[in-house]
Every structure is written in C-alpha cells, then in structure tokens.
Amino acid sequence: MKFIVRRSNLQGTIQIPGNKSATARAVVLGGLAEGRSLVSNPLPGVDSFSIVGMMQALGAEIDTSNPKEWSFEGVANQPRVPGGVLDAGNSGTGYYLLTAVASLIDGCSVISGDYQICRRPAQPLIDGLNDLGAHVFSTRNAGVAPLVIKGPLKGGRTRLPGINSQWLSPLLIAGALSREGITVMEDNLMERPYVDMTMAWMKLAGAACSHKSYDEFHVPGGQRYRAFTAHVPADWGSSGYPMIGAALTDSRVTFTGMDPGDFAGERRYPYILQEMGAKVSFSDGGRTVTVEGGSDLQGIEIDCSGTPDAVPILAVLGCKAKGKTVLYNIGASRLKETDRTRSIMEELTRMGGKFEETPDSLTIYHSELKGAEIDGRHDHRIVMATAVAGLMAKGTTSIDDAEFVKVSFPNFYEVIKELGAQIELMK
C-alpha cells in the first residue's frame, strides 16, 4: 500500500491512541499475574496483538474484544511450555520481553519473528539470561532469532551494554520471578524513560525493583505479580507526527488527553518545538497541548538518548529549521526495525534534505524539500515521518509500505486526513 501526500495544512482537535510501549508491558504483566487484570485504552496495534498471542501461548487468557478495555486472566506467575514457536511478528519489544519470560519455564521454548526480528541483535540479552542460570542460544549461532530458551531462570549477577534498554527491561520483569533475584550492572544506560516505565508497571503489578543512578539494578527474587487495573496513557511518540506536522505548516492542532507526567521521553516534543521557536500552549494541567505553525524555526542540538524512536521525525523537523539541527546520542535508533538514522537520512535526501552523519549523531541542515518516491522500508516510523515531510514538500510524495503504520498508530491515515492533510491511501 502507498500514501500519496501533497503539501497541505492541518486544523482541528485530536486524541492520540494509547502508548505502544506501555501496552506491551501491560500485556506481559497482566498475562503473568495471578487474578483478573483490566487495562483501559490499550493500543490495538499489530505489535500489541503479537505480544497477546505469545502470552496466550504461555497460558494466559486475554480478551481483546472490547477495544477500550482488555481483560487478562494471568498464569499466576507460572507460564507454561508453549505448544509451538512463539511468534513475535515485527515486535522488537515483544521479542525481547518474551525471551526473558520464556526463561522462567522449566522446559524449552523457541521464539522467532519476521525477517526484521531475525536480524535484530539479542546477544547481550542471551548472555545476560545465561549468566542468570537460563540456557539460551541462537539457532544460527549469530546472536539473533530464532532463539531456543530453557529455564528456569535462577538469578545472580550480570552486566549489559547500555545502548539498548530493550535488553534490560526483560531481565527486570523476569528477575522478580527468579528464585534468587538478580542484579544487573549497566554501562552508560540510554533510553532511561523506557526503564522507568518498566519499573512503574512492575510496581503496579506488585513487584519491587530498585537502582543506583541507573548503573546498578536490583530485583529481589521470589516475588509474585498480582492483578491490577490500569489506564494506558496517550502515546507521546505517536503525537509527534501530527504535532511536528502542525509546526512545519500553517496549521493549528490541539491534542487532548495527554499525560504530562508520563514516562515516555517523547513528552519533550512540545518543549523541543518551543525551543526552536514554534508557538505551543498548554491547558488543563498540561493534558491539552496546542501547536500553531507559521513561526520561523531555528536549529538546536537535541539529546536523543531517551527518545531513539524520535530520530526520524526530528530529522524532518530539522529540515525546516534555519541553520542546523544536531541529533546526538542516537546509537539506539540504529537497532530498531531498520537503522532509522540511516534510513531517514537516505529517504529525506531523495527529497532534497542535506545531512552529515556520524555513528552517534545526525546533523540536519535547512533544506527545501520536494516530493519524491519514498521506500517506507517496512518501518512504521519511517513511513509516518516521510508522510509528514510530504506535508511541507513541493509537489507529490509517494510512500511505500503505508500499511506498517498499524504497528504503532493504527488510525494515522484517518487522523491526518481528518485534520485536513491531502493524503490518499492507494492499494
């Protein structure tokens, strides 16, 4: 499927769907807990359903028939050996989380996913689980899926590189159900907001976890996850596409239902826009955000250590700003569905963007973008970011792989079109 996008402005009020990362944690913990959990405002995205399917394979009973509230009858902290291969689909979060959850089982499991999952690095997680008493190996001996996992996880100490929090969060969640408990040493942890989110959901489900300056994490063993009732906040990450789209064009868009106290690092979006010169206003205690376009934007330096998923849309924003915009601490963005730094740079270059790249930074120069044929690279964030670029580009932009927006923002097309974007979905 393709998006066909032409230069246009946005006007209106919208409510963003639930947070993708929070939904993933809710599904895993609700599926593990004892008793009946209720989760409102879950994200009904493709990745969410992949995680639901894997937790069901481990014995959880999950009802997703009500799109506004999902219910869980958990496995009472005793996941069972799955009857088949655990299929993560395209969900990196699900892949890493379920690898650790499967290590709790006194038996063997196999986990795999699509072609992108099967090349995402997992060796640090494999090593960590093995240090903690499980037996995990890559069938290709390459540190990537498919993985074979044999538990049960016992506990102990391990060390992880800090570039990717998706290797740490699984250990924290599984560590609470280990016999001995775990201690994880981290080397310069990036993506700290995601770890904060993990610990908050663990606490909600009744498990303790502590850390020393994000360098050393400790999770006592022998804990139990208990049923909980929770609300998934609106996804700041998804808000960034129409929010930045409004700032780049002669637009005015109001976002309702936002949570200024959410753990997501992308809650910085409005403040980044303000710092660059955009007109942003807040009401209802920060739960309502209005962004108006038409202002001159100035390039700034942005630390992306807590927001690796934001790199593609921030690169689009940088093309509009005068001078140069520098994104740094971007290493984690290279470990996602694609090397997102390289992907967005190459696709925006087709549109006339000007960049300089280092392993840990991307410099974007003011660029007059023009429509082009874009490869979405089977990556929802590349598709949505280039669609926003098309709103300010001269001419027509055509973007392949439009269906991948369903991973994190299932109604992206409907929302953007309702706001006035000249966008068409072609099958």
C-alpha positions in Angstrom: 0.0 0.0 0.0 1.1 3.6 -0.6 0.5 7.0 0.8 0.2 9.8 -1.7 0.9 13.1 0.1 0.7 16.7 -1.2 1.6 20.0 0.5 -1.2 20.9 3.0 -2.1 22.4 6.4 -3.7 20.8 9.5 -6.6 22.2 11.6 -8.5 20.6 14.4 -8.6 18.7 17.7 -7.5 15.1 18.1 -6.9 12.4 20.8 -3.9 10.2 20.3 -4.2 6.4 20.8 -2.7 4.5 23.8 1.1 4.2 24.3 2.6 1.3 22.4 5.4 0.6 25.0 3.0 0.8 27.9 0.6 -1.6 26.2 3.3 -4.1 25.7 4.2 -4.0 29.4 0.6 -4.2 30.5 0.0 -7.3 28.3 3.1 -9.1 29.6 2.4 -8.3 33.3 -1.3 -8.9 33.1 -0.6 -12.2 31.4 1.8 -13.2 34.1 -0.2 -12.0 37.2 -2.5 -14.0 39.4 -6.1 -13.0 39.1 -8.0 -10.8 36.7 -6.4 -7.6 35.4 -8.2 -4.8 33.4 -6.3 -2.4 31.1 -8.2 0.5 29.5 -7.1 2.5 26.4 -4.7 -0.2 25.1 -3.1 0.3 21.7 -4.8 -2.1 19.2 -1.7 -2.2 17.1 -0.2 -5.1 15.2 2.7 -5.4 17.7 0.3 -5.5 20.6 -1.6 -8.4 19.2 1.7 -10.2 18.5 2.5 -10.0 22.2 -1.0 -11.0 23.1 -0.6 -14.1 21.0 2.7 -15.1 22.6 1.3 -14.6 26.2 -1.7 -16.7 25.2 0.7 -19.4 24.1 2.2 -19.4 27.6 -1.2 -20.0 29.1 -2.7 -16.5 29.7 -6.4 -15.9 28.9 -6.7 -12.5 27.3 -9.9 -10.9 26.0 -9.4 -8.1 23.5 -12.9 -8.0 22.1 -13.6 -4.6 23.8 -11.2 -2.2 22.1 -11.5 0.2 25.0 -10.6 -2.3 27.8 -8.7 -5.6 27.6 -9.0 -8.2 30.4 -6.5 -10.7 31.5 -6.6 -14.0 33.5 -2.9 -14.4 34.1 -0.9 -17.6 34.6 -0.4 -16.9 38.3 3.4 -16.4 37.7 3.8 -19.8 36.2 4.0 -19.6 32.4 3.7 -23.0 30.6 5.8 -24.5 27.9 4.3 -23.2 24.6 2.8 -25.7 22.1 4.6 -24.1 19.2 7.1 -21.4 18.2 6.5 -18.0 19.9 6.0 -15.6 17.0 6.9 -12.0 17.8 5.9 -10.9 14.3 7.5 -7.5 13.9 7.5 -6.6 17.6 11.0 -6.0 18.9 9.7 -5.2 22.4 7.7 -8.4 22.4 10.6 -10.4 21.1 12.9 -9.3 23.9 10.3 -9.4 26.7 9.0 -12.9 25.8 12.6 -14.3 25.5 13.1 -13.4 29.2 9.6 -14.6 30.2 10.2 -17.9 28.5 13.3 -18.3 30.5 11.2 -18.7 33.6 9.7 -22.0 32.3 11.1 -25.4 33.4 11.3 -26.5 29.8 12.2 -25.5 26.3 10.7 -22.7 24.1 11.6 -21.3 20.7 11.0 -17.7 19.7 11.3 -16.1 16.3 9.6 -13.4 14.2 9.6 -11.8 10.8 12.8 -11.1 8.8 13.5 -7.8 10.7 13.2 -9.5 14.0 15.6 -12.3 12.8 18.4 -9.7 12.3 17.9 -7.6 15.5 20.7 -8.1 17.9 20.0 -10.2 21.0 23.4 -11.4 22.1 23.6 -9.1 25.2 20.2 -10.4 26.4 21.2 -14.0 25.6 24.4 -13.6 27.6 22.5 -11.9 30.5 20.0 -14.7 30.7 22.7 -17.4 30.6 24.6 -15.5 33.4 21.4 -15.7 35.5 21.1 -19.5 35.1 18.9 -20.0 32.0 20.2 -21.7 28.8 19.6 -19.6 25.7 21.2 -19.9 22.3 20.7 -18.6 18.7 20.0 -21.4 16.3 22.3 -19.7 13.8 24.9 -19.0 16.5 24.7 -15.4 15.4 23.1 -13.7 18.4 19.8 -13.3 16.6 16.5 -15.2 16.3 15.4 -17.9 16.2 16.3 -18.5 19.8 16.0 -21.6 21.9 15.3 -20.9 25.6 15.4 -23.3 28.5 14.7 -22.4 32.1 14.1 -21.9 34.8 15.9 -18.6 35.5 17.7 -18.9 38.8 19.2 -15.4 39.5 22.5 -13.8 40.2 24.5 -11.0 38.6 25.1 -9.9 35.0 26.3 -6.8 33.1 24.7 -5.2 30.0 25.8 -2.6 27.5 23.6 0.5 28.0 22.9 1.3 24.4 19.5 -0.6 24.3 17.1 -0.7 27.2 15.2 -3.5 25.5 17.8 -5.9 26.9 17.4 -4.6 30.4 13.6 -4.4 30.8 13.1 -8.1 30.1 15.6 -9.0 32.8 13.9 -6.8 35.4 10.5 -8.3 34.7 11.7 -11.9 34.7 14.0 -11.3 37.6 11.1 -10.7 40.0 10.0 -14.3 39.5 13.5 -15.8 39.7 14.4 -17.9 42.7 17.4 -15.8 43.9 16.8 -12.4 42.5 19.0 -10.5 40.1 21.5 -7.7 40.0 22.2 -6.0 36.6 25.2 -3.7 36.1 24.7 -1.2 33.2 27.3 0.6 31.2 26.0 4.1 30.4 22.3 3.3 30.1 20.5 5.0 27.3 16.6 5.0 26.9 16.1 5.6 30.6 12.4 6.7 30.3 11.6 3.2 29.0 13.2 1.6 32.0 11.3 4.0 34.3 8.2 2.8 32.6 9.0 -0.8 33.1 9.7 -0.3 36.8 6.4 1.6 37.2 4.4 -1.1 35.6 6.2 -3.7 37.8 5.3 -1.7 40.9 1.7 -1.5 39.7 1.6 -5.3 39.5 3.1 -5.7 43.0 6.8 -6.2 42.3 9.8 -4.2 43.7 12.8 -3.1 41.7 15.5 -0.6 42.7 18.5 1.0 41.1 21.6 3.1 41.9 21.9 6.0 39.5 20.9 3.8 36.6 24.2 2.0 36.9 23.1 -1.0 39.1 19.6 -2.5 39.2 18.4 -5.0 41.8 15.3 -7.1 41.7 14.5 -9.4 44.7 13.6 -12.9 43.7 10.5 -14.9 44.8 8.1 -12.1 44.2 4.6 -12.5 42.6 2.8 -10.4 40.1 -0.8 -9.6 41.2 -3.8 -8.5 39.3 -4.2 -4.8 38.6 -6.4 -2.2 37.0 -4.6 0.4 34.8 -5.1 3.0 32.1 -2.7 3.3 29.2 -1.8 6.9 28.6 -1.9 8.5 25.2 1.2 7.9 23.2 3.5 10.9 23.1 5.6 9.1 20.4 2.6 9.0 18.1 1.6 12.6 18.9 4.9 13.8 17.4 3.9 13.2 13.8 0.8 15.5 13.7 2.4 17.8 16.3 5.5 18.4 14.3 3.4 18.4 11.1 1.5 21.3 12.6 4.6 23.2 13.5 6.0 22.8 9.9 3.0 24.1 8.1 0.4 26.9 8.5 -1.6 24.8 10.9 -3.3 24.8 14.3 -3.8 21.4 16.0 -5.0 20.7 19.6 -4.1 17.4 21.3 -6.3 16.3 24.2 -5.9 13.5 26.8 -2.1 13.8 27.0 -0.3 12.9 30.3 2.4 15.4 31.2 3.6 13.0 33.9 4.0 10.0 31.6 7.4 8.2 31.5 7.7 8.5 27.7 10.7 10.5 26.7 8.8 12.0 23.8 6.8 14.1 26.2 9.6 16.6 25.4 8.2 17.2 21.9 6.3 20.4 22.8 9.3 21.8 24.6 11.6 21.0 21.7 9.2 22.8 19.4 9.1 25.8 21.8 12.9 25.9 22.0 13.1 26.0 18.2 10.6 28.9 18.1 7.2 27.3 17.5 4.1 28.6 19.2 3.0 26.0 21.7 0.4 26.4 24.5 -0.8 24.2 27.4 -4.1 23.9 29.3 -5.9 21.5 31.6 -2.7 21.0 33.6 -0.7 20.1 30.5 -3.1 17.5 29.3 -4.1 19.6 26.4 -1.4 20.9 24.0 -2.0 23.2 21.1 0.6 23.7 18.4 0.5 26.5 15.8 2.6 26.7 12.7 3.9 29.6 10.7 6.7 30.6 13.0 10.4 30.7 11.9 12.2 27.7 13.4 15.8 27.7 14.5 18.1 24.7 14.6 19.2 23.4 18.0 21.0 20.4 19.5 18.8 17.6 20.8 19.9 14.7 23.0 18.1 11.6 21.8 19.4 9.2 24.4 15.9 8.8 25.9 14.0 9.1 22.6 15.6 6.9 19.9 12.3 6.4 18.1 12.0 10.2 17.7 15.0 10.4 15.3 13.1 10.1 12.0 10.5 12.8 12.8 13.1 15.1 14.4 15.1 14.8 11.2 12.1 16.0 9.3 11.7 18.9 11.7 15.4 19.8 11.3 14.9 20.2 7.5 12.5 23.1 8.2 14.7 24.9 10.8 17.1 27.6 9.9 20.8 26.8 10.4 21.5 23.3 11.5 19.9 20.8 13.9 22.1 18.2 15.6 20.6 15.0 17.0 23.1 13.2 19.2 23.2 10.0 21.4 21.3 8.3 18.6 23.0 4.9 18.7 19.9 3.0 19.9 18.0 4.3 16.8 20.2 2.1 14.7 19.0 -1.1 16.4 15.3 -0.9 15.6 13.3 -2.3 12.6 15.9 -0.6 10.5 18.9 1.6 11.1 16.5 4.5 11.5 19.1 7.2 11.3 20.5 5.9 8.0 17.0 5.1 6.7 15.5 8.6 7.3 18.7 10.3 6.1 18.6 8.4 2.8 14.9 8.9 2.2 14.9 12.6 3.0 18.0 13.0 0.8 15.8 11.9 -2.1 13.5 14.8 -1.2 16.4 17.3 -1.1 17.5 17.0 2.5 21.0 17.9 3.5 22.8 15.9 6.2 26.0 14.9 7.9 26.2 11.6 9.8 28.5 10.1 12.4 27.9 6.8 14.3 26.2 8.7 17.2 24.9 11.9 15.6 22.9 13.3 12.7 23.3 16.9 11.6 20.4 18.3 9.5 20.7 21.5 7.5 17.9 23.7 6.4 16.5 22.1 3.3 13.8 22.9 0.8 12.1 19.5 0.3 10.4 18.3 -2.8 8.1 15.4 -3.5 9.8 12.0 -4.3 9.3 8.3 -4.4 9.9 7.0 -0.9 10.8 3.5 0.4 9.0 3.0 3.7 11.4 0.2 4.5 8.7 -1.8 6.3 9.2 0.6 9.2 6.2 2.5 10.6 8.3 5.4 11.9 9.9 6.0 8.5 6.5 5.9 6.8 4.9 8.4 9.2 7.9 10.7 9.3 8.2 10.9 5.5 4.4 11.4 5.3 4.8 14.5 7.5 7.7 15.6 5.3 5.3 15.4 2.4 3.0 18.0 4.0 5.7 20.7 3.5 7.3 19.4 0.3 6.8 20.9 -3.1 5.0 18.5 -5.3 3.8 15.0 -4.6 5.3 12.4 -2.3 4.6 8.7 -2.7 5.5 6.4 0.2 5.6 2.6 0.0 4.7 0.3 3.0 1.9 2.5 4.2 0.2 -0.4 6.0 3.0 -0.5 8.5 1.6 2.5 10.4 -0.7 -0.1 12.0 2.2 -1.2 14.2 2.0 1.9 16.4 -0.6 4.3 15.1 -3.4 2.2 13.6 -5.6 5.2 12.6 -2.7 7.5 11.5 -4.2 7.9 8.0 -7.7 8.7 9.3 -6.4 11.2 11.9 -4.2 13.1 9.5 -6.8 13.1 6.8 -9.5 14.4 9.2 -7.1 17.2 10.1 -7.0 18.3 6.5 -3.9 16.6 5.1 -4.0 16.0 1.4 -3.2 12.3 1.7 -4.6 9.3 -0.1 -4.1 5.6 0.6 -3.5 3.6 -2.5 -3.7 -0.2 -2.6 
